[in-house]
Amino acid sequence: MNNPMSLEGKTIIVTGAGRGFGRSHALLLASRGARVVVADYGVNLDGTGTSPDPANEVTYANRDRIIVQELEGLCAPGLSH
């Protein structure tokens, strides 16, 4: 029987996946079989600084399903991110 909740074979980008709702969504999607791109700047809760640590923590738990994606350089020139 086919599982209608399966996301096997899908790749999903989750922005803000290092913390909060984004993190919860990334983990849920990975548990359903999706490959998840974790897109997160890793800023502090007050909006300052950057760190790969939040995204790396999400990835560590699901190494086979989650990909850490660096955001730097992905935006087209002239677009803010």
Secondary structure, 3 states (H helix, E strand, C coil): CCCCCCCCCCEEEEECCCCHHHHHHHHHHHHCCCEEEEECCCCCCCCCCCCCHHHHHHHHHCCCCEEEECCCCCCCCCCCC
